[in-house]
Amino acid sequence: MASTYLDKTLSTPTNNKIYTFSAWVKRSGTEYNVMLNAGSSRDCFRFRGDNDRLHFFTNEATTGGLATNRVFRDKNAFYHLVLAVDTTQATASDRVKIYVNGVQETSFAVTNYPAQNYTNVINSAVNHRIGKASNVYDEYFDGIMSHIHFIDGTAYDASAFGEYDANGVWKAKTSPSVTYGNNGFFILKDSASVTDQSGNGNNFTVGGGTLTDTLDCSANVFCTWNPLTNMNASATFSNGNNTVFFNNTNERHILATLGMNSGKFYWESKLVSHSGDSLAKVGIESSLHNDAGGYAVDSYGYRGEGGGSGDPSSGRKVNNGTFTNWGSSYTAGDIIGCAVDLDNNKIYFSKNGTWQESGDPTSGATGTGSAFDLIAPVSGFYHPSIGKEASSTATWSMNFGNGYFGTTAVASAGTNASGIGIFEYDVPTGYTALSTKGLNL
């Protein structure tokens, strides 16, 4: 579960009957994801953990405020959320408005609006938290948040903070023309900075946990692990679904959110820890499968050691259930690079920056040192995959281009001609990060 949140006690508001909250968010966890909370009364804006609905809760509306009929379960998507509150409005439904990606939500499972002229706890002179509920409730936000605006005294609609581009995609206005009021602030604009960019000086502090930077944003969504492929419900996800812990029961396997059917892509997997033999595996497979990695005709993996009848000093590659000694063994602390060339149907693996079997990912159709010649995936797409075999545990932390393994930044960024993503080691020429921009190169 996440444990990071931001903290600030606001001052006397311009008008605490009226405010706007705007943020871009990418949800990772399934619990009660709290974006904004004020005071000890649990006035908040959050995703509900029991039903994945977007929920505005106010202590005055004791039966629950508003809860959408729509559910939000996509763990790869960024949502632009706007909460506009004006309790001076005569019509109840005008007192609270919620917008998602520029469109106002109008279908609600719960509708209990504040009374007219209700004095809000949010935007009053009390403690405000971004990413956590009050001290009474250990409810955090698990995921990514950016471009957080708070407006004191004006209820703006979504168009104040976003707009459609030429392709009809909703995008952020990076410097919106708004009036912030006394308590207004603008944080997490271009980095993990809690310094207020509104000019008000309403800086936040990190109240708990570790605030880390990320290149993952609405303009360029990076690949992460997909909890929906956790078939055996044994994996624990953290760090924006970039870290996965597998328990000691049976074979376990996870697929990533983004798929590939052409192009050249690179990512890095760090084996943080393991128990038992080094039976952790990294590779790719068709989105049609969830077979523990390497046991289908279009599933390919690189395992940490030979084990069994193999050479324990060697790694092993696996495809369609066939294991072959290949490359070096690896263990906790090692970083495995994966370069997938779907223009020439090859896959290469590196260990701590050294391509195994003298591999050359830039060799094109020659495929020098490639681990496998790839067939066309049954489903039409290959996805990064990670896992481990039975009777062992494993923790993997991924760098799909964010520049971090867990909460630790890469030691010294390698070269990357594409300019997309930050990696520990040099990205082979012609390869890029698996992200929405990388897919569209």
ABEGO torsion letter per residue (X at the ends): XBABBBBBBBBBBABAABBBBBBBBBBABABBBBABBBEAAGBBBBBBAAAGBBBBBBAABAAGEBBBABBBABAABBBBBBBBBBAABABAAAABBBBBGGBBBABBABBBBBBBGBBBABGBBBBBBBGBBBAABBBBBBEBBBGBBBBBGBBBBAAAABBBBAAGBBBBBABBBBBAEAABBBBGAABBBABBAAGAGBBBBBABEBBBBBABBAABBBBBBBAAABAAGABBBBGGGABBBBBABEBBBBBBABBBABEBBBBBBBBABBBEBBABBBEBBBAABBAGEGABAABBBBBABAEEABBAABBBBBBGGBBBBBEBBBBBGBBBBBBBBAAAGBBBBBBGGBBBGGBBAAAEAAGBGBABBBBBBAAGBBBBBBEBBBGBBBBBBBBAGAGBBEABBBABBBBBAAGBEBBABBBBBGBBBBBAAAAAX
